[in-house]
Amino acid sequence: MVPVVFGLARRDDNGEPDPDLVVLWGMETAEGAVMYWREDGRGQFALFDDAESAAERFGRLFGLVLYRP
């Protein structure tokens, strides 16, 4: 299966995900989802059941919403 890319983005003026303001990117497969980012010069990652779970957990913390390009 080919992974599907998703992101967590800030909202635009209409409350929709702004594709120019994606903060975190991830990939989703049938087995789960993984998000990648750099923090303090080191690569970090987090595993989730799916992209919606990532948005629910990380999005709520940072005020981000799920974006699917």
C-alpha positions as CSV (number, residue, x, y, z in Angstrom):
1,M,0.0,0.0,0.0
2,V,1.2,3.5,-0.8
3,P,1.3,5.9,2.1
4,V,-1.0,8.9,2.0
5,V,0.5,12.2,3.1
6,F,-1.3,14.4,5.6
7,G,-0.5,17.5,7.6
8,L,-1.6,19.5,10.6
9,A,-2.1,23.1,9.6
10,R,-3.2,26.4,11.1
11,R,-6.7,27.6,10.1
12,D,-7.3,30.2,7.5
13,D,-9.8,33.1,7.9
14,N,-12.7,30.8,7.0
15,G,-11.7,28.2,9.6
16,E,-10.4,25.7,7.0
17,P,-6.9,24.2,7.0
18,D,-4.4,26.6,5.3
19,P,-2.2,24.6,3.0
20,D,0.5,27.3,3.3
21,L,0.6,27.0,7.0
22,V,1.2,23.3,7.6
23,V,3.2,22.8,10.7
24,L,3.7,19.0,10.9
25,W,3.6,16.5,8.1
26,G,2.9,12.8,8.3
27,M,2.1,9.6,6.4
28,E,-0.8,7.2,6.8
29,T,-1.1,3.6,5.8
30,A,-3.7,0.9,6.6
31,E,-1.6,-0.1,9.6
32,G,-1.4,3.4,11.1
33,A,0.0,6.9,10.8
34,V,3.4,8.5,11.6
35,M,4.3,12.2,12.0
36,Y,7.8,13.6,11.7
37,W,9.4,16.9,12.8
38,R,12.6,18.4,14.0
39,E,13.0,19.6,17.6
40,D,16.2,20.9,19.2
41,G,18.1,19.8,16.1
42,R,16.9,16.2,16.3
43,G,14.5,14.2,14.3
44,Q,11.3,13.3,16.2
45,F,8.3,11.1,15.4
46,A,5.0,10.0,16.8
47,L,2.8,7.0,15.9
48,F,-1.0,7.1,15.8
49,D,-3.8,4.8,14.8
50,D,-4.7,7.1,11.9
51,A,-4.4,10.7,10.7
52,E,-7.6,11.7,12.5
53,S,-6.0,10.4,15.8
54,A,-2.9,12.5,15.1
55,A,-5.1,15.6,14.5
56,E,-7.1,14.9,17.6
57,R,-4.1,14.6,19.9
58,F,-1.5,17.0,18.4
59,G,-4.0,19.3,16.8
60,R,-5.7,20.0,20.0
61,L,-2.4,20.8,21.7
62,F,-1.3,23.3,19.1
63,G,-4.5,24.6,17.7
64,L,-4.0,22.8,14.3
65,V,-6.4,20.9,12.1
66,L,-6.1,18.0,9.7
67,Y,-5.0,18.9,6.2
68,R,-5.1,16.3,3.3
69,P,-3.4,17.7,0.2
